[in-house]
């Protein structure tokens, strides 16, 4: 498959000293939905803005369809953009807002009318064509912004936190709308967010950024189930970390010792030597109460958090607090109380021995 976008050895610094983006190499294929995910200041938005043409790389080159972009201004890159603040023209009606990018590209009036009509229909706003942005809800304005980015039929659409201003229910609805449009139109989408669930829901691949570097890029399933660094495990979803000391590696698993002497087998990811500290990471939903898993350990209950359909039970293991277990309400045992000791268990393939570097 042909790469539509390629970042090659990209560096970006604003002060000549501290790089905001460090040695970025990333290929994006035609038709892919790739999300750049990370905390504030991690370099994800700067990377998107360099692709859009609003920022210039300090070093390296960005290619679109195998052509370098460094001499091409933003309006000539033929890229659709959707921002969090909508950026609609308040003095124009909705159909005039959609017609604007077509007028800039000197599309004739007949084609312009057809394209605007098709874009309005695509986002289900045909009845709102004569209204002004101030007469629409936030969700409707975001649909207009989306339609405006798509009306000139770009091959590539960039989205920077486009759903950040919407409430939870509307945001989840718009996530599916954008994903369906991506599939129907065969778009290539590069999407920036700090919302992990948004990234997991919508993407073909997720690039997790931290400190200007992609820590891991993979499918949502692999990012969640098989993080390769402690930062990724902690940043994506909920995660438990037990700090231990690497002892040895058998044919399949790494073996680490906790402070109380318990030996834990885990999938080896970090390149550890005996005596190194490792972070043993496991998702709360992979932890079982009782002895059903092959690794069994004693825990002390610290707290219950009731969340309607499930309970989060916070426990302490080997002197380490805040080890979380997710339990369906039907699995609760009302004889358990704060301070009680219980057995927890899991399968070793669900716990990963990662680097113990600070994050």
N, C-alpha and C positions, 0 to 999 in steps of 0.2 A: 504494500500500500504506500502511496506517495505521501511524503511529509508536506503538510500545508504550511506549517510554521516551524522554524528552527532557530533557537537561541544558541549561539556558538561563543563560548568563552566570555560571557557577558560579565562585566564589572560595572558597578555604578557607585560613585561617591559624590557627595554634594560639597564637601569641604576639602577634598584632596587628601584626607587622612583616613577617615573611617569609612570603609565600604559598606553601603546599604545592601548591595547585592554582590555576592562573591562567586566568581567563576561559574555562572549559570549555563548549563548545557541541557537543553530540553527540546525534544521533537514532538510535534503534535500532528496527528494524521488527519486527513480529510474526514469529516463526519464525526469526529470525536467530541465528547464533552469532557473537558479537563478542568478540574477545579484547583486553584491555588489557595491553599488553606494554611492559616497560621495566625499567631497572635499579632497584636499591633506592633509595627516596627520590624516585622520579620522579613520584609522585602517583597511581599506578594503583590501589593498594589503598585509599587515602583516598577516591577517587572511588567505588569499589565500596561502601565502608562508608557513604557518604552516601546512596547509593541504597537500601541495606538499612535505613537509619535509625539506625545505631549512631554516626554522626557527623552534625553539622548544618552545612550550608553557612554560611559567613560572609556570603555575598552570592549572589544569584541564586536560581533555583527549579528543582526537579526535578519532572517530571510523569510519572505512570503512567496510561496510558489517558486522557490529556488532563486528569487531575485532579492538582492540586498535592499534594505529599506532606509539606509542612513540618509540618502538625499531626497527622500519622498516625504512631503509634508502630510500631516494627518488627513486633510480633506481629499488627498489623492490616493490614499491607501485602500479605499473602497471597503472600509471596515465599519460594521454597525456597532454602536456603543449604547449601553444602558447604565445609568448611574442611580445611586440611591436617592438623589434629590429630584429625579425625573427630568429637570432642565427643560421643561416645556415652555413655549412662548405664551405668556398669559393673555396677550392682546389678540391671539389667533384662535380661531375655532379648532376643534379637534381635527377636522379634515384639512384645514389649512396647515396645522402642525405637521400632519403626515405628508402633505404635498411639498413642504419646504425642501427636504433633501432631494426630491425629484426635480424641483425647479432649479436647484443649484447644479444638478447634473444635466440640465437642459433637456429633460424628457418632454416630448410633445404632449399637448393638452389631452388628447384622447387616451394615450397610454397612461398618463398621469392619473386621470379619473379612474381608469380600470384598476390600477395598482392600489390607489387609496381605498377604493371600494373593497378590494380583496383583502387588504390589510385590516380594515375595520371589521370585516366578517370573520377574519381569522381570530381576532381577540374579542369577538362578540360585542362590539360597540357600535354597530351600524346605526342604531337609533339615537346615538349621542353625537353624530357627526357635526351638528350645528352648535353644540354647546361649547363653552369655554372651559379651560382647565379648572378654574375656581368653582365651577358648578359640578365637578365630579368628586367622588370619594378618593381616598388615597389609593385604594386597590385599582380603581378605574384609571386614575392618572398613570399608575405604573403600567397598566396594559397599553395605554396610549404610547408611553415611552418605549415599550417593547415593540409595538407595531411600527413606530417611527424608525426604529433600528433595523427592522426587517423589510420595510416597504420598498427599498431599492434593490432587494434581493442580493444582499452580500453573501459571500461564501463563508465569511468569518464574522462572528459577533462576540464582542467583549462585554462582560457584565461585571461591574464593580459594586459589590454589596447591594444589589438592586432591591432586595426585599427587606433591608434592615429597618425601614421606617414603618413596616406593617405589623399588625398584631399577629399573635401566634397562629390563630386559625386561618387567617387570610394568607399568611406567609406560607403555610403548609399547602394551601390550595394553589397558590401561584407557583410553588415549586413543581407541582405536577403539571400545571399548564405549560411552563417553560420546557419541561422535559418532553412533553407530548409534541410541542412545536418543533423541538430539536429533532425528534424522530421523524415527524411528518415531512419536514422540509429538507432533511439531510444536511442541516447546518453543522458547522464546526463552531463550538462554543468554548471560550476561555472565561472562566467564572472565578471571581475572587470573593472569598467570605472568611469569617472567623468562626462561623457556625458549623460545628462538626456534623450535626444531623443533616443539615442542608447538603453538605458535601457528600455524605454517604448516600443520601436519597437520590441525588440527581446525576452523579458523575459516572463516566466510564473509567476514568482514572483520577486519582487525587494526588497532588504534589504537596507534601507537608513541609512548610517553610519554618525555619527558625534561624535567627541571627544571619539573615542573608543567604542561607544555604538550604537547598532541598535536602531534608533529612531522609525522606523515603518517598518514592512515587510508585503507585501500584493501584490495583483495583480496590474499591471500597471494602470488599470482603477481606482481601489480603492485608490492607492497612489496619483493619479492626482486629482480625483474628491472628495475624502474624506480624506484629510490629517488630522492626529490627533495631530500635533504639528506645531507651527509657523515655525520652522526650515524646516520641510518637505514641507510646503506650499510655502515657499520662494525658496527652493532649486530646486524643481521640477517645470519646466515650468515657465510661467510668472504669477504673482500674485499681487493683490492689497491688501493692509492692511490699515484699518482704526482703529486707537486706540480709544477705548471708555471705559466707566465705566459701569460695570454690575449693572443692576437695580433689575430685578427679572426674574423669569422663569415661563412661563405659561405652559399649558398642553403639548405644542409641541416645543416651541422655547424659547431661551434666549432673553431677551430684554436689550439692552445697549444704553447708551446716549452718543452722540458725544458732542464736545466742544460747538457747537452752540445750543444745546438742542434737536437736532433731535433724535428720538428714532428709533433704528434699531432692527428688529427681525432677529435672526440667529439660525442655528442649534447649540445646546449646545454641546460642546466637552470638554472644560476646566471645571474643578470642581470649579466654581467661587462662591464667596459670594458677597452680595451687597456691592458696594464700590470698589471691585477689578477691576483692569484694565484688559481689554481683547483685543485681536487682532481679528478684524473682517476681515476675508480673503475671497476674491472672485476672480475668474478668469476673465481676461479682456473680454473674449468672452461671458461671462454670463451677461454682463452689456448692457442694451438696452438704446438707446437714445429715449426720449419721455416718455409717461406715461403707457406703455403696462404692466409693471410689477406691482406687488402689493405694493412694496416699492418704493416710488418716492422721489427724493432728488435733490436739486438745486446744480449745479456745475458751475465753471468758467473755460473756455477754456484757457489753458496755451500755448499749442504747438501742431502742427501737424507733424507727421513723415510719409512720403510717402514711401510705400514698394511695389509698383506695384499692387498686387492684393488686397491690403487692406491698410487702413490708421490707424495708432495708434494716437489717440487723447489723449493728456495728459491734465488732469483737476485738479482743486483744489476743495476739498469738506470739508466744516466745518473747513477751515483754514489749512487743511492737503494737501500738494501738491502731484504731481506725481501719481494721480489716473488715470489708463489707461483704455481706451475703444478701442476695435478693431472693425473697421467698414469696411465692403466691400465697394469698390469704388462706387458701385451703390447706396449706402445709404448716400453718402456724400451730405451735403447741403451747397452750396457755399456761402450762406448768413452768415454762421457761421464764425466768425473771432476771433482771439486771444483777450481775454478779455470779449467775449460774455458770457452771462449766458444761460445755457441750463438745461433741466430736464433729469436726468438719472434715470433708474429704474431697478429692478431685482425682482426675486422671492426669498422669504426667505430661501427656501431649497437649494439655490445655494451659500449662504454665511454662513461661519462657525465661531463660537465664540471660538477662540483658546487661549492658554496661551500667555501672553504678555511678556514673558521672552526675553531678548536680544538674537539675533542669529548671 
